[in-house]
Amino acid sequence: MNSTILSGLLRKLLPVIVTIVVLTLLYKTYGAWDYTIKNLPEFFKLTLEHFEIVIIVMIASTSVGVFLGTIMTRKGWEDISPVIMNVVNIWQSVPSLGVIALAYGFLPLIGFSGIGMVPALIAIFLHTVAPIVRNTYAGIESVSDDIIEAATGMGMTKKQILFRIELPNALPVIMGGVRTSTAIIVGTAPLAFLIGGGGLGFWIFTGIALVDTGIMMAGAVPVAVIAMFFDYLLEIGEKTIVSRGVQADEGKMAF
C-alpha cells in the first residue's frame, strides 16, 4: 500500500520537479535571473498585465463559449448550429499572430483603436473561444437520452434539466475545453505587446530584437510558469465543482 502511494506521488511530483529544474537552469544559465532582479518593478508590472489579459479573456471565453455551445444543443437551433461552429473554427484556424494583425487593421475601420489592451483582448478572445464551444456542445450532447427522459417524466422543466442534469454531467468535458483554451490564452498573450497590449511579451520580443537570450528568457520562463499555474488551478477547480458521481463515471470510462 505504501509503495502504491509512493509511486502515485512520484508520478505526480516528478514532472513538476523536472519542469522546475529545467526552468531554473534556463533562468540561471542565460542571465535571466540577474536581469529580472535588476528590473523587479518592471517584472511585476508586466506579470500583472499578463495575468490581467489571461483572466479577462478566460472569463469572456468561458462565458461566451458555454453560452454558444449550449445554444447549439437546443431544439430549434439545429440550422444555426453549424454556422456557429464554422465561425468559431475559422477564428481559431487563423494563426494567433494573424488574429492580432487583423484586430490592429480592422478595428479602426469600425471606429475603435487598433492599439492597446482592448484590441489585444478581442483578438485573443476570438482565437481561444472555439475549444470551449466545441466541448460544451459535445458534453451536453453526450448526456444520455434516458436520463433526460427520466427527468422529464419526473416533471422537470427544460430549464431545470439544463442546469441540474445536462450541464453538471457535461462539466468534465467543458472543463477540458476551458483548460485547453486557457493554455492557448497564456501562450498567445505575449503577442498582445505587438499592438500595445502590455504583458511579458515586452521582454520576450525585446530579447529577440536585441538577440539577448537573457531578456527573452526573463519573459518566456514566467509565461511557462503562469501556464502551469492556471492549469493547476483549473484542475483543482474541476475536482471541486464536478460532483463525485460524475468524477467516478469519468474514471471508469478512462479505465
The 8 nearest C-alpha neighbors of each residue, nearest first, counted from 0:
[[1, 3, 2, 4, 5, 6, 7, 8],
 [0, 2, 4, 3, 5, 6, 7, 8],
 [1, 3, 5, 0, 4, 6, 7, 8],
 [4, 2, 0, 6, 1, 5, 7, 8],
 [3, 5, 7, 1, 2, 6, 8, 0],
 [4, 6, 2, 8, 7, 3, 1, 9],
 [5, 7, 9, 3, 8, 4, 2, 10],
 [8, 6, 4, 10, 5, 9, 3, 11],
 [7, 9, 5, 11, 6, 10, 12, 4],
 [8, 10, 6, 12, 11, 13, 7, 5],
 [11, 9, 7, 8, 13, 12, 6, 14],
 [10, 12, 8, 9, 13, 7, 14, 15],
 [11, 13, 9, 15, 14, 10, 8, 16],
 [12, 14, 16, 15, 9, 10, 11, 17],
 [15, 13, 17, 16, 12, 18, 11, 10],
 [16, 14, 18, 12, 13, 17, 19, 11],
 [15, 17, 13, 19, 18, 14, 12, 20],
 [18, 16, 20, 14, 19, 15, 13, 21],
 [19, 17, 15, 21, 16, 20, 14, 22],
 [20, 18, 16, 22, 17, 21, 23, 15],
 [19, 21, 23, 17, 18, 22, 24, 16],
 [22, 20, 18, 24, 23, 19, 17, 25],
 [23, 21, 25, 19, 24, 20, 26, 18],
 [24, 22, 26, 20, 25, 21, 19, 27],
 [25, 23, 21, 27, 26, 22, 28, 20],
 [26, 24, 22, 28, 23, 27, 29, 21],
 [25, 27, 31, 23, 24, 32, 28, 29],
 [26, 28, 24, 30, 25, 32, 29, 23],
 [29, 27, 25, 24, 30, 26, 31, 23],
 [28, 30, 213, 31, 27, 26, 212, 25],
 [31, 29, 213, 27, 32, 33, 28, 34],
 [30, 32, 213, 217, 26, 34, 33, 29],
 [33, 31, 35, 30, 34, 26, 27, 36],
 [34, 32, 36, 35, 30, 31, 37, 27],
 [33, 35, 31, 37, 32, 36, 38, 30],
 [36, 34, 38, 32, 37, 33, 39, 31],
 [37, 35, 33, 39, 38, 34, 32, 42],
 [38, 36, 34, 35, 39, 33, 32, 40],
 [37, 39, 35, 36, 41, 40, 42, 34],
 [38, 40, 42, 36, 41, 35, 37, 43],
 [41, 39, 43, 42, 38, 44, 37, 45],
 [40, 42, 44, 39, 43, 38, 45, 46],
 [41, 43, 39, 45, 40, 44, 46, 38],
 [44, 42, 46, 40, 41, 45, 47, 39],
 [43, 45, 41, 47, 42, 46, 40, 48],
 [44, 46, 198, 48, 199, 42, 47, 43],
 [47, 45, 49, 43, 48, 44, 42, 199],
 [48, 46, 50, 44, 49, 45, 43, 51],
 [47, 49, 198, 51, 45, 46, 50, 197],
 [48, 50, 198, 46, 52, 51, 47, 45],
 [51, 49, 47, 53, 48, 52, 54, 46],
 [50, 52, 48, 54, 49, 53, 55, 47],
 [51, 53, 49, 55, 50, 54, 56, 48],
 [52, 54, 50, 56, 51, 55, 57, 185],
 [53, 55, 57, 51, 56, 52, 50, 58],
 [56, 54, 58, 52, 57, 53, 51, 59],
 [55, 57, 59, 53, 58, 124, 54, 60],
 [58, 56, 54, 60, 55, 59, 53, 61],
 [57, 59, 61, 55, 56, 60, 62, 54],
 [58, 60, 56, 62, 57, 61, 63, 55],
 [61, 59, 128, 57, 63, 64, 62, 58],
 [60, 62, 64, 58, 59, 63, 65, 57],
 [63, 61, 59, 65, 60, 64, 58, 66],
 [62, 64, 66, 60, 65, 61, 59, 67],
 [65, 63, 132, 131, 61, 67, 66, 60],
 [66, 64, 68, 62, 67, 63, 135, 61],
 [65, 67, 63, 69, 64, 68, 70, 62],
 [68, 66, 70, 64, 69, 65, 63, 132],
 [67, 69, 132, 136, 135, 65, 71, 66],
 [68, 70, 66, 71, 67, 72, 65, 136],
 [71, 69, 67, 73, 72, 68, 66, 76],
 [70, 72, 80, 68, 69, 73, 76, 67],
 [71, 73, 69, 70, 136, 74, 140, 68],
 [74, 72, 70, 71, 76, 75, 69, 77],
 [75, 73, 76, 77, 72, 71, 70, 78],
 [74, 76, 77, 73, 78, 79, 72, 71],
 [77, 75, 79, 74, 78, 73, 71, 80],
 [76, 78, 80, 79, 75, 74, 71, 73],
 [79, 77, 76, 80, 81, 75, 82, 71],
 [78, 80, 82, 76, 77, 81, 83, 71],
 [79, 81, 71, 83, 77, 82, 78, 76],
 [82, 80, 84, 83, 79, 85, 78, 77],
 [81, 83, 85, 79, 80, 84, 86, 78],
 [84, 82, 80, 86, 81, 85, 87, 79],
 [85, 83, 81, 87, 82, 86, 88, 80],
 [86, 84, 88, 82, 83, 87, 81, 89],
 [85, 87, 89, 83, 88, 84, 82, 90],
 [86, 88, 90, 129, 89, 84, 85, 91],
 [89, 87, 85, 91, 90, 86, 129, 92],
 [88, 90, 92, 86, 91, 87, 85, 93],
 [91, 89, 87, 88, 126, 92, 93, 125],
 [90, 92, 126, 88, 89, 93, 87, 129],
 [91, 93, 89, 90, 88, 94, 126, 87],
 [92, 94, 91, 90, 97, 98, 95, 89],
 [95, 93, 97, 96, 92, 98, 91, 126],
 [96, 94, 98, 97, 93, 99, 187, 126],
 [97, 95, 99, 98, 94, 100, 190, 93],
 [96, 98, 100, 94, 95, 99, 101, 93],
 [97, 99, 101, 95, 100, 96, 122, 102],
 [98, 100, 96, 102, 97, 101, 122, 103],
 [99, 101, 97, 103, 98, 102, 104, 96],
 [102, 100, 98, 104, 103, 99, 105, 97],
 [103, 101, 99, 105, 100, 104, 106, 122],
 [102, 104, 113, 100, 101, 105, 106, 99],
 [103, 105, 101, 102, 106, 100, 107, 113],
 [106, 104, 102, 108, 107, 101, 103, 109],
 [105, 107, 111, 108, 109, 113, 102, 104],
 [108, 106, 111, 110, 112, 109, 105, 113],
 [109, 107, 106, 105, 110, 111, 104, 112],
 [110, 108, 107, 106, 111, 105, 112, 113],
 [109, 111, 107, 108, 106, 112, 113, 105],
 [112, 110, 107, 106, 109, 113, 108, 118],
 [113, 111, 107, 114, 106, 110, 118, 115],
 [112, 114, 103, 106, 107, 118, 102, 111],
 [113, 115, 194, 112, 195, 118, 103, 116],
 [116, 114, 195, 196, 117, 194, 118, 119],
 [115, 117, 196, 119, 118, 120, 195, 197],
 [116, 118, 120, 119, 115, 121, 196, 114],
 [119, 117, 121, 120, 116, 113, 102, 115],
 [118, 120, 116, 191, 122, 117, 121, 196],
 [121, 119, 117, 123, 118, 122, 124, 116],
 [122, 120, 118, 124, 119, 123, 125, 117],
 [121, 123, 119, 125, 124, 99, 120, 98],
 [122, 124, 126, 120, 125, 121, 119, 127],
 [125, 123, 121, 127, 126, 122, 56, 120],
 [126, 124, 122, 123, 127, 90, 128, 121],
 [125, 127, 91, 123, 124, 90, 128, 122],
 [128, 126, 124, 180, 129, 125, 123, 184],
 [127, 129, 60, 64, 131, 130, 125, 124],
 [128, 130, 87, 132, 131, 127, 88, 133],
 [131, 129, 176, 133, 132, 128, 180, 134],
 [130, 132, 176, 64, 134, 133, 129, 177],
 [131, 133, 64, 68, 129, 135, 130, 134],
 [132, 134, 130, 136, 131, 135, 137, 129],
 [135, 133, 137, 173, 131, 176, 136, 132],
 [136, 134, 68, 173, 138, 132, 137, 133],
 [135, 137, 68, 133, 134, 139, 138, 140],
 [138, 136, 134, 140, 135, 139, 141, 133],
 [139, 137, 169, 135, 141, 172, 140, 136],
 [140, 138, 169, 141, 136, 142, 165, 137],
 [139, 141, 137, 138, 142, 136, 72, 143],
 [142, 140, 138, 139, 137, 143, 169, 136],
 [143, 141, 140, 139, 165, 144, 168, 138],
 [142, 144, 145, 146, 141, 147, 140, 148],
 [145, 143, 147, 146, 148, 142, 149, 141],
 [144, 146, 148, 143, 147, 149, 150, 142],
 [147, 145, 149, 144, 143, 148, 150, 142],
 [146, 148, 150, 144, 149, 145, 151, 143],
 [149, 147, 151, 145, 150, 146, 144, 152],
 [148, 150, 152, 146, 147, 151, 145, 153],
 [151, 149, 147, 153, 152, 148, 155, 146],
 [152, 150, 148, 154, 155, 153, 149, 147],
 [151, 153, 149, 154, 150, 148, 155, 147],
 [154, 152, 150, 151, 155, 149, 148, 156],
 [155, 153, 151, 152, 156, 150, 149, 157],
 [154, 156, 151, 150, 153, 159, 160, 157],
 [155, 157, 159, 158, 160, 154, 151, 150],
 [158, 156, 160, 159, 161, 155, 151, 162],
 [157, 159, 161, 156, 160, 162, 155, 163],
 [160, 158, 156, 162, 161, 157, 163, 155],
 [159, 161, 164, 157, 163, 158, 162, 156],
 [162, 160, 165, 158, 159, 164, 163, 166],
 [161, 163, 159, 166, 160, 164, 158, 165],
 [164, 162, 160, 159, 161, 167, 165, 166],
 [165, 163, 160, 161, 167, 162, 166, 168],
 [164, 166, 161, 168, 139, 167, 169, 160],
 [165, 167, 169, 168, 162, 161, 170, 164],
 [168, 166, 170, 169, 165, 164, 163, 162],
 [169, 167, 165, 166, 170, 164, 245, 142],
 [168, 170, 138, 166, 139, 167, 172, 171],
 [169, 171, 173, 167, 172, 168, 174, 166],
 [172, 170, 174, 173, 169, 175, 241, 237],
 [171, 173, 175, 138, 170, 174, 169, 134],
 [174, 172, 170, 135, 134, 176, 175, 171],
 [175, 173, 177, 171, 176, 172, 170, 178],
 [176, 174, 172, 178, 173, 177, 179, 171],
 [175, 177, 131, 130, 179, 173, 174, 134],
 [176, 178, 174, 180, 175, 179, 131, 181],
 [179, 177, 181, 175, 180, 176, 174, 182],
 [180, 178, 176, 182, 177, 181, 175, 183],
 [179, 181, 177, 183, 127, 178, 182, 130],
 [180, 182, 184, 178, 183, 179, 177, 185],
 [183, 181, 179, 185, 184, 180, 226, 186],
 [182, 184, 180, 186, 181, 185, 187, 127],
 [185, 183, 181, 187, 182, 186, 188, 53],
 [186, 184, 188, 182, 187, 183, 226, 53],
 [185, 187, 183, 184, 188, 182, 189, 222],
 [186, 188, 184, 185, 189, 190, 183, 95],
 [187, 189, 185, 190, 191, 186, 184, 52],
 [200, 190, 188, 191, 187, 199, 192, 198],
 [189, 191, 192, 188, 193, 187, 200, 96],
 [192, 190, 196, 119, 189, 193, 188, 194],
 [191, 193, 197, 196, 195, 190, 200, 194],
 [194, 192, 191, 190, 195, 196, 200, 99],
 [195, 193, 114, 192, 196, 191, 115, 103],
 [194, 196, 115, 192, 114, 197, 193, 191],
 [195, 197, 116, 191, 115, 192, 119, 194],
 [198, 196, 192, 195, 48, 191, 45, 201],
 [199, 197, 49, 45, 48, 200, 189, 46],
 [200, 198, 201, 218, 45, 202, 189, 46],
 [189, 199, 201, 203, 198, 192, 202, 204],
 [200, 202, 199, 203, 204, 192, 205, 198],
 [203, 201, 205, 218, 200, 204, 199, 215],
 [204, 202, 215, 200, 218, 206, 205, 201],
 [203, 205, 207, 206, 201, 202, 200, 208],
 [206, 204, 202, 208, 207, 203, 201, 209],
 [205, 207, 215, 211, 214, 209, 203, 204],
 [206, 208, 204, 210, 205, 209, 215, 211],
 [209, 207, 205, 206, 210, 204, 211, 203],
 [208, 210, 206, 211, 207, 205, 204, 212],
 [211, 209, 207, 208, 206, 212, 205, 215],
 [212, 210, 206, 209, 213, 214, 207, 215],
 [211, 213, 215, 214, 206, 216, 29, 210],
 [214, 212, 31, 29, 30, 216, 215, 211],
 [213, 215, 206, 217, 216, 212, 211, 202],
 [214, 216, 203, 206, 212, 218, 217, 213],
 [217, 215, 219, 213, 218, 214, 220, 31],
 [218, 216, 31, 214, 215, 219, 220, 213],
 [217, 219, 202, 203, 199, 216, 215, 220],
 [218, 220, 216, 222, 221, 217, 215, 203],
 [219, 221, 223, 222, 216, 218, 217, 224],
 [222, 220, 224, 223, 219, 218, 225, 217],
 [221, 223, 225, 219, 220, 224, 226, 218],
 [224, 222, 226, 220, 221, 225, 227, 219],
 [223, 225, 221, 227, 226, 222, 228, 220],
 [226, 224, 228, 222, 227, 223, 221, 229],
 [227, 225, 223, 224, 229, 228, 185, 182],
 [228, 226, 230, 224, 225, 229, 231, 223],
 [227, 229, 225, 231, 226, 230, 224, 232],
 [230, 228, 232, 231, 226, 227, 233, 225],
 [229, 231, 227, 233, 232, 228, 234, 226],
 [232, 230, 234, 228, 229, 233, 227, 235],
 [233, 231, 229, 235, 234, 230, 236, 228],
 [232, 234, 236, 230, 235, 231, 237, 229],
 [233, 235, 231, 237, 236, 232, 230, 238],
 [234, 236, 232, 238, 233, 237, 239, 231],
 [237, 235, 233, 239, 234, 238, 232, 240],
 [236, 238, 234, 239, 240, 235, 241, 233],
 [237, 239, 235, 236, 241, 240, 234, 242],
 [240, 238, 236, 237, 241, 235, 242, 234],
 [239, 241, 237, 238, 236, 242, 170, 167],
 [242, 240, 238, 237, 239, 170, 243, 246],
 [241, 243, 244, 245, 240, 246, 167, 239],
 [244, 242, 246, 245, 247, 241, 238, 248],
 [243, 245, 247, 246, 242, 248, 241, 249],
 [244, 246, 248, 247, 242, 243, 249, 168],
 [247, 245, 243, 249, 244, 248, 250, 242],
 [246, 248, 250, 244, 245, 249, 243, 251],
 [249, 247, 245, 251, 250, 246, 252, 244],
 [248, 250, 246, 252, 247, 251, 253, 245],
 [251, 249, 247, 253, 248, 252, 246, 254],
 [252, 250, 254, 248, 253, 249, 247, 246],
 [253, 251, 249, 254, 250, 248, 247, 246],
 [254, 252, 250, 251, 249, 248, 247, 246],
 [253, 251, 252, 250, 249, 248, 247, 246]]
